[in-house]
């Protein structure tokens, strides 16, 4: 069998048996409240590290600007 057919075969099997591809029962809970809570938590935990990295980058940028301003404001005799 040609290796190019393996992904096609896998996708066909997964399409025929959709219960196999469910990640976990929590994602597909019958109660809408649980599903919404799970999705909200997933979004929060996905965005939290991005926000932390962006916050650290902004802090570093602002701190660099402050240090540059301090260096520029020094008189030549202070250097």
N, CA, C and O atoms as a GROMACS GRO file, in nm:
protein
  316
    1UNK      N    1   0.084  -0.118   0.000
    1UNK     CA    2   0.000   0.000   0.000
    1UNK      C    3   0.089   0.125   0.000
    1UNK      O    4   0.186   0.133   0.075
    2UNK      N    5   0.055   0.218  -0.082
    2UNK     CA    6   0.128   0.343  -0.091
    2UNK      C    7   0.107   0.424   0.037
    2UNK      O    8  -0.005   0.432   0.088
    3UNK      N    9   0.213   0.485   0.088
    3UNK     CA   10   0.204   0.561   0.213
    3UNK      C   11   0.114   0.684   0.202
    3UNK      O   12   0.066   0.733   0.304
    4UNK      N   13   0.093   0.733   0.084
    4UNK     CA   14   0.008   0.851   0.066
    4UNK      C   15  -0.138   0.822   0.101
    4UNK      O   16  -0.213   0.914   0.132
    5UNK      N   17  -0.177   0.697   0.098
    5UNK     CA   18  -0.316   0.661   0.128
    5UNK      C   19  -0.342   0.647   0.277
    5UNK      O   20  -0.458   0.642   0.318
    6UNK      N   21  -0.238   0.640   0.358
    6UNK     CA   22  -0.258   0.620   0.502
    6UNK      C   23  -0.336   0.736   0.566
    6UNK      O   24  -0.432   0.709   0.637
    7UNK      N   25  -0.300   0.863   0.543
    7UNK     CA   26  -0.380   0.971   0.602
    7UNK      C   27  -0.525   0.971   0.553
    7UNK      O   28  -0.616   1.001   0.630
    8UNK      N   29  -0.545   0.938   0.428
    8UNK     CA   30  -0.681   0.932   0.373
    8UNK      C   31  -0.761   0.822   0.442
    8UNK      O   32  -0.878   0.841   0.476
    9UNK      N   33  -0.698   0.709   0.463
    9UNK     CA   34  -0.763   0.597   0.530
    9UNK      C   35  -0.797   0.633   0.675
    9UNK      O   36  -0.906   0.602   0.723
   10UNK      N   37  -0.704   0.696   0.744
   10UNK     CA   38  -0.729   0.737   0.883
   10UNK      C   39  -0.845   0.836   0.890
   10UNK      O   40  -0.932   0.820   0.975
   11UNK      N   41  -0.847   0.935   0.803
   11UNK     CA   42  -0.957   1.032   0.802
   11UNK      C   43  -1.090   0.965   0.770
   11UNK      O   44  -1.194   1.003   0.826
   12UNK      N   45  -1.089   0.869   0.682
   12UNK     CA   46  -1.213   0.797   0.648
   12UNK      C   47  -1.265   0.719   0.768
   12UNK      O   48  -1.385   0.720   0.796
   13UNK      N   49  -1.176   0.653   0.840
   13UNK     CA   50  -1.216   0.577   0.959
   13UNK      C   51  -1.271   0.672   1.065
   13UNK      O   52  -1.372   0.642   1.129
   14UNK      N   53  -1.204   0.786   1.085
   14UNK     CA   54  -1.251   0.882   1.185
   14UNK      C   55  -1.383   0.944   1.145
   14UNK      O   56  -1.464   0.978   1.232
   15UNK      N   57  -1.407   0.961   1.017
   15UNK     CA   58  -1.535   1.015   0.971
   15UNK      C   59  -1.648   0.915   0.992
   15UNK      O   60  -1.762   0.954   1.018
   16UNK      N   61  -1.616   0.788   0.980
   16UNK     CA   62  -1.718   0.684   0.998
   16UNK      C   63  -1.750   0.664   1.146
   16UNK      O   64  -1.864   0.636   1.182
   17UNK      N   65  -1.649   0.678   1.232
   17UNK     CA   66  -1.666   0.659   1.376
   17UNK      C   67  -1.636   0.789   1.450
   17UNK      O   68  -1.527   0.801   1.506
   18UNK      N   69  -1.727   0.886   1.451
   18UNK     CA   70  -1.698   1.016   1.511
   18UNK      C   71  -1.679   1.011   1.662
   18UNK      O   72  -1.614   1.100   1.719
   19UNK      N   73  -1.733   0.910   1.730
   19UNK     CA   74  -1.715   0.901   1.874
   19UNK      C   75  -1.569   0.878   1.911
   19UNK      O   76  -1.528   0.910   2.023
   20UNK      N   77  -1.491   0.823   1.822
   20UNK     CA   78  -1.350   0.795   1.848
   20UNK      C   79  -1.270   0.925   1.857
   20UNK      O   80  -1.173   0.931   1.933
   21UNK      N   81  -1.309   1.028   1.783
   21UNK     CA   82  -1.228   1.149   1.776
   21UNK      C   83  -1.258   1.249   1.887
   21UNK      O   84  -1.189   1.350   1.898
   22UNK      N   85  -1.359   1.225   1.969
   22UNK     CA   86  -1.387   1.317   2.080
   22UNK      C   87  -1.270   1.314   2.178
   22UNK      O   88  -1.223   1.208   2.218
   23UNK      N   89  -1.225   1.433   2.217
   23UNK     CA   90  -1.108   1.443   2.303
   23UNK      C   91  -1.139   1.395   2.444
   23UNK      O   92  -1.063   1.318   2.503
   24UNK      N   93  -1.251   1.441   2.498
   24UNK     CA   94  -1.288   1.404   2.634
   24UNK      C   95  -1.437   1.427   2.652
   24UNK      O   96  -1.498   1.501   2.574
   25UNK      N   97  -1.497   1.365   2.752
   25UNK     CA   98  -1.641   1.383   2.770
   25UNK      C   99  -1.678   1.523   2.817
   25UNK      O  100  -1.792   1.566   2.799
   26UNK      N  101  -1.585   1.596   2.876
   26UNK     CA  102  -1.615   1.731   2.926
   26UNK      C  103  -1.646   1.825   2.810
   26UNK      O  104  -1.735   1.909   2.822
   27UNK      N  105  -1.575   1.813   2.700
   27UNK     CA  106  -1.597   1.902   2.586
   27UNK      C  107  -1.736   1.886   2.527
   27UNK      O  108  -1.790   1.980   2.468
   28UNK      N  109  -1.793   1.769   2.542
   28UNK     CA  110  -1.919   1.739   2.475
   28UNK      C  111  -2.027   1.703   2.577
   28UNK      O  112  -2.109   1.615   2.554
   29UNK      N  113  -2.025   1.773   2.690
   29UNK     CA  114  -2.124   1.750   2.794
   29UNK      C  115  -2.262   1.793   2.745
   29UNK      O  116  -2.276   1.891   2.672
   30UNK      N  117  -2.362   1.720   2.787
   30UNK     CA  118  -2.498   1.752   2.743
   30UNK      C  119  -2.548   1.883   2.803
   30UNK      O  120  -2.631   1.952   2.742
   31UNK      N  121  -2.498   1.918   2.920
   31UNK     CA  122  -2.542   2.043   2.983
   31UNK      C  123  -2.463   2.159   2.925
   31UNK      O  124  -2.340   2.157   2.923
   32UNK      N  125  -2.534   2.258   2.880
   32UNK     CA  126  -2.471   2.373   2.815
   32UNK      C  127  -2.384   2.452   2.912
   32UNK      O  128  -2.282   2.509   2.871
   33UNK      N  129  -2.422   2.456   3.040
   33UNK     CA  130  -2.345   2.531   3.140
   33UNK      C  131  -2.204   2.476   3.153
   33UNK      O  132  -2.107   2.552   3.158
   34UNK      N  133  -2.193   2.345   3.158
   34UNK     CA  134  -2.060   2.283   3.171
   34UNK      C  135  -1.975   2.309   3.048
   34UNK      O  136  -1.856   2.337   3.059
   35UNK      N  137  -2.036   2.300   2.932
   35UNK     CA  138  -1.961   2.322   2.808
   35UNK      C  139  -1.913   2.466   2.799
   35UNK      O  140  -1.799   2.491   2.760
   36UNK      N  141  -1.998   2.561   2.836
   36UNK     CA  142  -1.958   2.702   2.832
   36UNK      C  143  -1.846   2.729   2.932
   36UNK      O  144  -1.752   2.802   2.902
   37UNK      N  145  -1.856   2.671   3.052
   37UNK     CA  146  -1.751   2.689   3.152
   37UNK      C  147  -1.619   2.630   3.103
   37UNK      O  148  -1.513   2.690   3.122
   38UNK      N  149  -1.625   2.514   3.040
   38UNK     CA  150  -1.504   2.451   2.989
   38UNK      C  151  -1.440   2.536   2.880
   38UNK      O  152  -1.319   2.555   2.879
   39UNK      N  153  -1.522   2.588   2.788
   39UNK     CA  154  -1.468   2.671   2.680
   39UNK      C  155  -1.412   2.802   2.733
   39UNK      O  156  -1.309   2.849   2.685
   40UNK      N  157  -1.480   2.863   2.832
   40UNK     CA  158  -1.429   2.987   2.891
   40UNK      C  159  -1.295   2.964   2.961
   40UNK      O  160  -1.203   3.045   2.949
   41UNK      N  161  -1.285   2.854   3.033
   41UNK     CA  162  -1.159   2.821   3.100
   41UNK      C  163  -1.048   2.794   2.998
   41UNK      O  164  -0.934   2.835   3.019
   42UNK      N  165  -1.081   2.726   2.891
   42UNK     CA  166  -0.983   2.700   2.786
   42UNK      C  167  -0.933   2.830   2.724
   42UNK      O  168  -0.813   2.846   2.703
   43UNK      N  169  -1.024   2.922   2.695
   43UNK     CA  170  -0.985   3.051   2.638
   43UNK      C  171  -0.898   3.128   2.736
   43UNK      O  172  -0.797   3.186   2.697
   44UNK      N  173  -0.936   3.129   2.864
   44UNK     CA  174  -0.858   3.201   2.965
   44UNK      C  175  -0.717   3.144   2.976
   44UNK      O  176  -0.620   3.219   2.977
   45UNK      N  177  -0.707   3.013   2.984
   45UNK     CA  178  -0.575   2.951   3.000
   45UNK      C  179  -0.491   2.961   2.873
   45UNK      O  180  -0.368   2.952   2.879
   46UNK      N  181  -0.554   2.980   2.759
   46UNK     CA  182  -0.479   2.999   2.635
   46UNK      C  183  -0.428   3.142   2.624
   46UNK      O  184  -0.317   3.165   2.576
   47UNK      N  185  -0.508   3.238   2.668
   47UNK     CA  186  -0.472   3.379   2.654
   47UNK      C  187  -0.383   3.430   2.768
   47UNK      O  188  -0.311   3.528   2.751
   48UNK      N  189  -0.388   3.365   2.885
   48UNK     CA  190  -0.309   3.410   2.999
   48UNK      C  191  -0.158   3.416   2.969
   48UNK      O  192  -0.098   3.520   2.996
   49UNK      N  193  -0.096   3.312   2.916
   49UNK     CA  194   0.048   3.322   2.887
   49UNK      C  195   0.080   3.430   2.783
   49UNK      O  196   0.182   3.497   2.793
   50UNK      N  197  -0.008   3.445   2.684
   50UNK     CA  198   0.015   3.549   2.584
   50UNK      C  199   0.011   3.687   2.648
   50UNK      O  200   0.092   3.774   2.616
   51UNK      N  201  -0.084   3.708   2.738
   51UNK     CA  202  -0.093   3.835   2.809
   51UNK      C  203   0.028   3.860   2.898
   51UNK      O  204   0.076   3.973   2.908
   52UNK      N  205   0.078   3.755   2.962
   52UNK     CA  206   0.195   3.771   3.047
   52UNK      C  207   0.318   3.807   2.965
   52UNK      O  208   0.397   3.893   3.005
   53UNK      N  209   0.336   3.743   2.852
   53UNK     CA  210   0.450   3.774   2.765
   53UNK      C  211   0.438   3.916   2.711
   53UNK      O  212   0.537   3.990   2.707
   54UNK      N  213   0.317   3.955   2.668
   54UNK     CA  214   0.297   4.090   2.617
   54UNK      C  215   0.320   4.193   2.728
   54UNK      O  216   0.381   4.297   2.702
   55UNK      N  217   0.274   4.165   2.849
   55UNK     CA  218   0.296   4.256   2.961
   55UNK      C  219   0.444   4.272   2.993
   55UNK      O  220   0.491   4.383   3.018
   56UNK      N  221   0.517   4.162   2.993
   56UNK     CA  222   0.661   4.169   3.019
   56UNK      C  223   0.732   4.248   2.909
   56UNK      O  224   0.823   4.325   2.938
   57UNK      N  225   0.690   4.229   2.785
   57UNK     CA  226   0.750   4.304   2.674
   57UNK      C  227   0.723   4.453   2.686
   57UNK      O  228   0.812   4.534   2.663
   58UNK      N  229   0.600   4.490   2.721
   58UNK     CA  230   0.567   4.632   2.739
   58UNK      C  231   0.645   4.692   2.855
   58UNK      O  232   0.694   4.805   2.845
   59UNK      N  233   0.658   4.617   2.965
   59UNK     CA  234   0.733   4.667   3.079
   59UNK      C  235   0.880   4.689   3.040
   59UNK      O  236   0.938   4.792   3.075
   60UNK      N  237   0.939   4.593   2.968
   60UNK     CA  238   1.078   4.609   2.926
   60UNK      C  239   1.096   4.728   2.833
   60UNK      O  240   1.194   4.802   2.844
   61UNK      N  241   1.001   4.747   2.741
   61UNK     CA  242   1.009   4.861   2.650
   61UNK      C  243   1.001   4.993   2.725
   61UNK      O  244   1.079   5.085   2.699
   62UNK      N  245   0.907   5.002   2.820
   62UNK     CA  246   0.894   5.126   2.897
   62UNK      C  247   1.016   5.149   2.986
   62UNK      O  248   1.062   5.263   2.999
   63UNK      N  249   1.067   5.044   3.045
   63UNK     CA  250   1.186   5.058   3.131
   63UNK      C  251   1.307   5.102   3.049
   63UNK      O  252   1.387   5.184   3.095
   64UNK      N  253   1.322   5.049   2.930
   64UNK     CA  254   1.432   5.090   2.841
   64UNK      C  255   1.420   5.237   2.804
   64UNK      O  256   1.520   5.309   2.802
   65UNK      N  257   1.297   5.281   2.776
   65UNK     CA  258   1.277   5.423   2.744
   65UNK      C  259   1.311   5.512   2.863
   65UNK      O  260   1.369   5.618   2.846
   66UNK      N  261   1.275   5.468   2.985
   66UNK     CA  262   1.307   5.546   3.105
   66UNK      C  263   1.458   5.556   3.124
   66UNK      O  264   1.510   5.664   3.154
   67UNK      N  265   1.528   5.446   3.106
   67UNK     CA  266   1.674   5.447   3.123
   67UNK      C  267   1.738   5.535   3.017
   67UNK      O  268   1.830   5.611   3.047
   68UNK      N  269   1.691   5.526   2.892
   68UNK     CA  270   1.744   5.612   2.786
   68UNK      C  271   1.719   5.759   2.816
   68UNK      O  272   1.805   5.843   2.791
   69UNK      N  273   1.602   5.791   2.871
   69UNK     CA  274   1.571   5.930   2.905
   69UNK      C  275   1.661   5.979   3.018
   69UNK      O  276   1.705   6.094   3.016
   70UNK      N  277   1.691   5.893   3.115
   70UNK     CA  278   1.781   5.931   3.224
   70UNK      C  279   1.922   5.956   3.171
   70UNK      O  280   1.988   6.052   3.212
   71UNK      N  281   1.967   5.872   3.080
   71UNK     CA  282   2.102   5.888   3.024
   71UNK      C  283   2.108   6.016   2.942
   71UNK      O  284   2.207   6.089   2.949
   72UNK      N  285   2.004   6.045   2.864
   72UNK     CA  286   2.002   6.165   2.782
   72UNK      C  287   1.994   6.292   2.865
   72UNK      O  288   2.045   6.396   2.824
   73UNK      N  289   1.932   6.285   2.983
   73UNK     CA  290   1.916   6.405   3.065
   73UNK      C  291   2.040   6.435   3.149
   73UNK      O  292   2.051   6.544   3.205
   74UNK      N  293   2.132   6.340   3.158
   74UNK     CA  294   2.255   6.365   3.235
   74UNK      C  295   2.339   6.471   3.165
   74UNK      O  296   2.345   6.477   3.042
   75UNK      N  297   2.403   6.552   3.245
   75UNK     CA  298   2.494   6.652   3.187
   75UNK      C  299   2.624   6.582   3.149
   75UNK      O  300   2.656   6.476   3.203
   76UNK      N  301   2.699   6.640   3.056
   76UNK     CA  302   2.825   6.576   3.015
   76UNK      C  303   2.923   6.556   3.130
   76UNK      O  304   3.003   6.462   3.127
   77UNK      N  305   2.919   6.641   3.231
   77UNK     CA  306   3.012   6.626   3.343
   77UNK      C  307   2.974   6.509   3.433
   77UNK      O  308   3.058   6.457   3.506
   78UNK      N  309   2.849   6.467   3.428
   78UNK     CA  310   2.805   6.354   3.510
   78UNK      C  311   2.850   6.220   3.452
   78UNK      O  312   2.856   6.121   3.524
   79UNK      N  313   2.883   6.218   3.326
   79UNK     CA  314   2.919   6.091   3.261
   79UNK      C  315   3.057   6.058   3.293
   79UNK      O  316   3.108   5.955   3.248
   0.00000   0.00000   0.00000
